[in-house]
Amino acid sequence: MHALPHTIAPDRLPDLLRLMPKAELHIHIEGSLEPELIFALAQRNGIVLPYASVDELRSAYAFTNLQSFLDIYYAGASVLIQEQDFYDMAHAYFVKAAADNVVHAELFFDPQTHTARGVAIETVIKGLHRACVDAQAELGVSASLILCFLRHLSEEKAFETLEQALPYRDKFIGVGLDSGEVGNPPEKFARVFARCRELGLHLVAHAGEEGPPAYIWTALDVLKVERIDHGVQAIKDPALMQRLAQDRIALTVCPLSNLKLCVFPDLAQHNLRQLLDAGLAITINSDDPAYFGGYMNDNFTQTFAAVGMDAEHAYTLARNSFEASFIDKATLGHYIGRLDACFESFR
């Protein structure tokens, strides 16, 4: 790149982090549902919530692990009934993303969370897709959808979900794997991922958040994923670290999420910088921002302050986010040009 990041003064770093264009590759759209919107949708749909107020709901966001979070996450999702609800949820996220200079987002969504409640998959996909189309037109944010299978359910259920979704194949670009990781290894979904690969879908999977490095290996070798979501436990396996660096397998790391779910005791002990310095294709993302206390720029500014990274790291992380995304070559070139121009202006 032209503007060498080391010529940027450290005191300008917070502004640079906020203003640089970036892509978000690990956002669960249901996890962007703010308590205010949960209550508004509950009212619109005549649903009585087990919380008396927005404040009471927000104060329930004290999680000790992934499962304690998932319990509340599924309760929050219960207010999503109509196509417009899914649209409103995604639109609210895109407004925040645009304010954080996220120019491209690849959204995870969990159809099984909704179909289990009697909501048609068509309702889910159409509402989210319409919001993606409008995000480009109104906010200049390009966006696409990745359908996630819930790993605590059976592979058979995942196949059913895939079949239900196929009439809307033009509205999502890939599949992922999320929900409770421990005890649900990636290989449990080997056949459905093989089918998705035949269909030409992009493949990603959560692995190595709370689960062991072995889960990352099988996500790569059995599921044949293109990206690993989280992946922070890779640090425990030097051979895996070498593999990830060599094959440029991106990790979509979510620092504030890891903090909130006690994967790390505090942000200063997060291994993101070690992973980055070891040559891995690391990206920063917000995961479930409404629940974990921060959207993209919060994740960037807080992590940089906690682990002591500089403008060079910032450039690498932002560039990684574009290179690891599923955009075409021309769009990639365009975004990297914008990134370079932003750094040039800070020199």
C-alpha positions as CSV (number, residue, x, y, z in Angstrom):
1,M,0.0,0.0,0.0
2,H,1.1,3.6,-0.5
3,A,0.5,5.2,2.9
4,L,2.7,3.3,5.3
5,P,0.7,2.8,8.5
6,H,3.7,3.4,10.7
7,T,3.7,7.0,9.6
8,I,0.3,7.5,11.4
9,A,0.6,9.1,14.8
10,P,-0.7,6.8,17.7
11,D,-3.0,9.5,19.0
12,R,-4.9,9.4,15.7
13,L,-5.5,5.7,15.9
14,P,-9.0,5.8,17.6
15,D,-10.2,8.0,14.7
16,L,-8.6,5.8,12.1
17,L,-10.3,2.7,13.5
18,R,-13.7,4.4,13.4
19,L,-13.3,5.9,9.9
20,M,-11.6,3.1,8.0
21,P,-13.9,1.1,5.7
22,K,-14.3,-2.5,6.9
23,A,-16.3,-5.7,6.3
24,E,-18.2,-7.6,9.0
25,L,-18.2,-11.4,8.5
26,H,-19.5,-12.6,11.8
27,I,-22.8,-11.0,12.8
28,H,-25.8,-13.0,13.9
29,I,-28.7,-10.8,12.8
30,E,-30.9,-12.1,15.6
31,G,-28.1,-11.1,18.0
32,S,-28.4,-7.4,16.9
33,L,-32.0,-7.2,18.3
34,E,-31.8,-4.4,20.9
35,P,-34.1,-4.5,23.9
36,E,-36.0,-1.5,22.7
37,L,-36.8,-3.2,19.4
38,I,-37.7,-6.4,21.2
39,F,-40.3,-4.6,23.2
40,A,-41.6,-2.7,20.2
41,L,-42.0,-5.9,18.2
42,A,-43.6,-7.7,21.2
43,Q,-46.2,-4.9,21.4
44,R,-46.8,-4.9,17.6
45,N,-47.3,-8.7,17.7
46,G,-49.2,-9.0,21.0
47,I,-46.5,-11.0,22.7
48,V,-46.0,-10.9,26.5
49,L,-42.4,-11.0,27.4
50,P,-41.1,-12.5,30.7
51,Y,-39.4,-9.1,31.4
52,A,-41.3,-6.1,32.8
53,S,-39.2,-3.4,31.0
54,V,-36.3,-2.7,28.6
55,D,-34.0,-2.1,31.6
56,E,-35.0,-5.4,33.2
57,L,-34.3,-7.3,30.0
58,R,-30.9,-5.5,29.5
59,S,-29.9,-6.3,33.1
60,A,-30.5,-10.0,32.4
61,Y,-27.6,-9.8,30.0
62,A,-25.1,-11.3,32.5
63,F,-23.8,-14.4,30.9
64,T,-21.3,-17.0,32.3
65,N,-21.0,-19.1,29.1
66,L,-22.4,-19.7,25.7
67,Q,-25.5,-21.6,26.9
68,S,-26.6,-18.9,29.4
69,F,-26.5,-16.4,26.5
70,L,-28.3,-18.7,24.1
71,D,-31.2,-19.1,26.5
72,I,-31.9,-15.3,26.5
73,Y,-31.1,-15.0,22.7
74,Y,-33.9,-17.5,21.8
75,A,-36.3,-15.7,24.1
76,G,-35.5,-12.4,22.4
77,A,-36.1,-14.0,18.9
78,S,-39.6,-15.0,19.9
79,V,-40.9,-11.5,19.0
80,L,-40.0,-12.0,15.3
81,I,-43.2,-13.1,13.5
82,Q,-43.9,-11.1,10.3
83,E,-41.7,-10.4,7.3
84,Q,-41.6,-6.8,8.4
85,D,-40.1,-7.8,11.8
86,F,-37.1,-9.4,10.1
87,Y,-36.7,-6.4,7.9
88,D,-36.8,-4.0,10.8
89,M,-34.3,-6.0,12.8
90,A,-31.8,-6.1,9.8
91,H,-32.4,-2.5,8.9
92,A,-31.6,-1.3,12.4
93,Y,-28.3,-3.3,12.2
94,F,-27.4,-1.8,8.9
95,V,-27.9,1.8,10.2
96,K,-25.4,1.0,13.0
97,A,-23.0,-0.7,10.6
98,A,-23.0,2.2,8.2
99,A,-22.3,4.6,11.1
100,D,-19.3,2.4,11.9
101,N,-18.1,2.5,8.3
102,V,-18.9,-1.1,7.7
103,V,-19.2,-1.1,3.9
104,H,-19.9,-4.8,3.5
105,A,-21.6,-7.3,5.8
106,E,-22.3,-11.1,5.6
107,L,-25.2,-11.8,7.9
108,F,-25.8,-15.1,9.7
109,F,-29.4,-16.0,10.3
110,D,-30.9,-19.0,12.1
111,P,-34.1,-20.2,10.3
112,Q,-34.6,-23.1,12.7
113,T,-35.1,-20.6,15.6
114,H,-38.1,-19.3,13.7
115,T,-39.5,-22.3,11.9
116,A,-39.7,-24.1,15.3
117,R,-42.1,-21.4,16.3
118,G,-44.3,-21.8,13.2
119,V,-42.8,-18.9,11.3
120,A,-42.3,-19.8,7.6
121,I,-38.8,-19.8,6.3
122,E,-40.0,-17.6,3.4
123,T,-41.0,-14.9,5.9
124,V,-37.5,-15.0,7.4
125,I,-35.5,-14.9,4.2
126,K,-37.7,-12.4,2.3
127,G,-37.7,-9.9,5.2
128,L,-33.9,-10.1,5.7
129,H,-33.2,-10.1,1.9
130,R,-35.3,-7.0,1.4
131,A,-33.3,-5.2,4.1
132,C,-30.0,-6.3,2.4
133,V,-31.2,-4.8,-0.9
134,D,-32.3,-1.5,0.7
135,A,-29.0,-1.3,2.7
136,Q,-27.1,-1.0,-0.6
137,A,-29.5,1.5,-2.0
138,E,-30.0,3.7,1.0
139,L,-26.8,3.3,3.1
140,G,-24.2,2.1,0.6
141,V,-23.6,-1.1,2.5
142,S,-23.4,-4.2,0.4
143,A,-24.8,-7.2,2.2
144,S,-25.5,-10.9,1.8
145,L,-27.0,-13.7,3.9
146,I,-25.5,-16.9,5.3
147,L,-28.0,-19.5,6.5
148,C,-26.8,-21.2,9.7
149,F,-27.8,-24.7,11.0
150,L,-28.3,-25.0,14.7
151,R,-25.7,-27.6,15.8
152,H,-27.5,-28.8,18.9
153,L,-30.2,-30.1,16.6
154,S,-29.8,-33.2,14.4
155,E,-28.3,-33.3,10.9
156,E,-31.7,-34.6,9.7
157,K,-33.2,-31.3,10.9
158,A,-30.5,-29.4,9.0
159,F,-31.4,-31.2,5.8
160,E,-35.1,-30.3,6.3
161,T,-34.1,-26.7,6.7
162,L,-32.0,-26.8,3.6
163,E,-34.8,-28.2,1.6
164,Q,-37.2,-25.5,2.9
165,A,-34.7,-22.8,2.0
166,L,-33.8,-24.0,-1.6
167,P,-36.7,-22.2,-3.3
168,Y,-35.0,-19.0,-2.1
169,R,-31.5,-20.1,-3.1
170,D,-30.9,-16.8,-4.9
171,K,-31.3,-14.9,-1.7
172,F,-28.4,-16.4,0.4
173,I,-24.8,-17.1,-0.5
174,G,-23.7,-19.8,2.0
175,V,-24.3,-21.9,5.0
176,G,-22.8,-21.9,8.5
177,L,-23.0,-23.8,11.8
178,D,-23.7,-22.1,15.1
179,S,-25.4,-22.6,18.6
180,G,-24.0,-24.7,21.4
181,E,-20.5,-25.9,20.4
182,V,-19.3,-28.3,23.0
183,G,-20.5,-31.8,22.4
184,N,-21.7,-31.0,18.8
185,P,-18.5,-31.4,16.7
186,P,-18.6,-30.2,13.1
187,E,-18.4,-33.7,11.6
188,K,-22.0,-34.3,12.9
189,F,-23.0,-32.2,9.8
190,A,-20.6,-33.8,7.3
191,R,-23.4,-35.0,4.9
192,V,-25.4,-31.7,4.8
193,F,-22.3,-29.7,4.2
194,A,-21.3,-32.0,1.4
195,R,-24.7,-31.4,-0.1
196,C,-24.3,-27.6,0.3
197,R,-20.9,-27.8,-1.4
198,E,-22.6,-29.6,-4.4
199,L,-25.1,-26.7,-4.6
200,G,-22.3,-24.2,-4.9
201,L,-22.9,-22.6,-1.5
202,H,-20.1,-21.0,0.5
203,L,-19.2,-22.9,3.6
204,V,-18.3,-21.5,7.1
205,A,-18.6,-23.0,10.6
206,H,-18.2,-21.9,14.2
207,A,-15.3,-23.8,15.7
208,G,-12.8,-23.4,18.5
209,E,-14.7,-20.8,20.5
210,E,-15.4,-23.0,23.5
211,G,-14.7,-26.2,21.6
212,P,-11.2,-27.7,21.2
213,P,-8.7,-27.3,18.3
214,A,-9.9,-30.7,17.0
215,Y,-13.2,-29.0,16.0
216,I,-11.3,-26.6,13.8
217,W,-9.5,-29.5,12.1
218,T,-12.7,-31.3,11.3
219,A,-14.4,-28.1,10.2
220,L,-11.6,-27.7,7.7
221,D,-11.1,-31.4,6.7
222,V,-14.5,-32.9,7.0
223,L,-16.9,-29.9,6.3
224,K,-14.3,-28.3,3.9
225,V,-15.2,-24.8,5.2
226,E,-13.7,-21.6,3.7
227,R,-13.6,-19.6,7.0
228,I,-13.6,-20.5,10.6
229,D,-15.9,-18.5,12.9
230,H,-14.1,-17.7,16.2
231,G,-11.2,-20.1,16.1
232,V,-9.4,-18.6,19.1
233,Q,-8.6,-22.0,20.6
234,A,-6.3,-22.7,17.6
235,I,-3.5,-21.2,19.7
236,K,-3.3,-24.4,21.7
237,D,-2.2,-26.4,18.6
238,P,1.0,-25.3,16.8
239,A,0.4,-27.5,13.8
240,L,-3.1,-26.1,13.3
241,M,-1.7,-22.5,13.6
242,Q,0.7,-23.4,10.8
243,R,-2.1,-24.8,8.7
244,L,-4.3,-21.8,9.2
245,A,-1.5,-19.3,8.3
246,Q,-0.3,-21.3,5.3
247,D,-3.7,-21.8,3.8
248,R,-4.9,-18.3,4.6
249,I,-8.0,-19.6,6.3
250,A,-9.6,-16.5,7.9
251,L,-10.8,-16.5,11.5
252,T,-13.7,-14.3,12.3
253,V,-12.8,-13.3,15.8
254,C,-15.3,-11.5,18.1
255,P,-13.4,-10.0,21.0
256,L,-16.2,-8.4,23.1
257,S,-18.2,-11.6,22.7
258,N,-15.3,-13.7,23.9
259,L,-15.0,-11.3,26.9
260,K,-18.8,-11.4,27.7
261,L,-19.0,-15.2,27.4
262,C,-15.8,-15.7,29.6
263,V,-13.7,-17.2,26.9
264,F,-11.0,-14.8,28.2
265,P,-11.1,-13.3,31.7
266,D,-10.4,-9.8,30.4
267,L,-9.7,-8.1,27.1
268,A,-6.0,-7.6,27.8
269,Q,-5.6,-11.3,27.8
270,H,-7.3,-11.9,24.4
271,N,-5.0,-13.7,22.0
272,L,-6.1,-11.8,18.9
273,R,-2.8,-10.0,18.6
274,Q,-0.8,-13.2,19.0
275,L,-2.9,-14.9,16.3
276,L,-2.4,-11.8,14.0
277,D,1.3,-11.6,14.6
278,A,1.6,-15.3,13.9
279,G,0.5,-14.6,10.3
280,L,-3.1,-15.8,10.6
281,A,-5.8,-14.1,8.5
282,I,-7.6,-12.6,11.5
283,T,-10.7,-10.3,11.3
284,I,-12.6,-8.4,14.0
285,N,-16.4,-8.8,14.2
286,S,-19.2,-8.1,16.7
287,D,-21.1,-11.5,16.8
288,D,-24.2,-10.6,18.8
289,P,-23.7,-6.9,19.4
290,A,-27.0,-6.1,21.2
291,Y,-26.1,-8.7,23.8
292,F,-22.3,-8.4,24.0
293,G,-22.0,-4.6,24.5
294,G,-20.6,-3.4,21.2
295,Y,-20.9,-3.1,17.5
296,M,-17.9,-3.1,15.1
297,N,-16.1,0.1,16.2
298,D,-16.5,-0.8,19.9
299,N,-14.8,-4.1,19.1
300,F,-12.0,-2.4,17.3
301,T,-11.3,0.5,19.7
302,Q,-11.6,-1.5,22.9
303,T,-9.5,-4.4,21.6
304,F,-6.8,-2.1,20.3
305,A,-6.6,-0.2,23.6
306,A,-6.5,-3.5,25.6
307,V,-3.9,-5.5,23.7
308,G,-1.8,-2.6,22.3
309,M,-2.0,-2.7,18.5
310,D,-1.1,0.0,16.0
311,A,-2.1,1.4,12.6
312,E,-0.3,-1.4,10.8
313,H,-2.5,-4.0,12.6
314,A,-5.5,-1.9,11.8
315,Y,-4.7,-1.9,8.1
316,T,-4.1,-5.7,8.1
317,L,-7.3,-6.4,10.0
318,A,-9.4,-4.2,7.7
319,R,-7.8,-5.6,4.5
320,N,-8.2,-9.2,5.9
321,S,-12.0,-8.5,6.3
322,F,-12.3,-7.7,2.6
323,E,-10.1,-10.5,1.4
324,A,-11.9,-13.1,3.5
325,S,-15.3,-12.0,2.4
326,F,-17.3,-13.6,-0.5
327,I,-17.3,-10.5,-2.7
328,D,-16.1,-10.6,-6.3
329,K,-12.6,-9.4,-7.4
330,A,-13.8,-6.1,-8.8
331,T,-15.7,-5.2,-5.6
332,L,-12.7,-6.3,-3.5
333,G,-10.4,-4.0,-5.5
334,H,-12.8,-1.1,-5.0
335,Y,-12.9,-1.6,-1.2
336,I,-9.2,-2.0,-0.9
337,G,-8.8,1.2,-2.9
338,R,-11.1,3.0,-0.4
339,L,-9.1,1.5,2.5
340,D,-5.8,2.7,1.1
341,A,-7.3,6.2,0.5
342,C,-8.4,6.4,4.1
343,F,-5.0,5.5,5.4
344,E,-3.4,8.0,3.0
345,S,-5.6,10.7,4.4
346,F,-4.3,10.0,7.9
347,R,-0.6,10.0,7.1
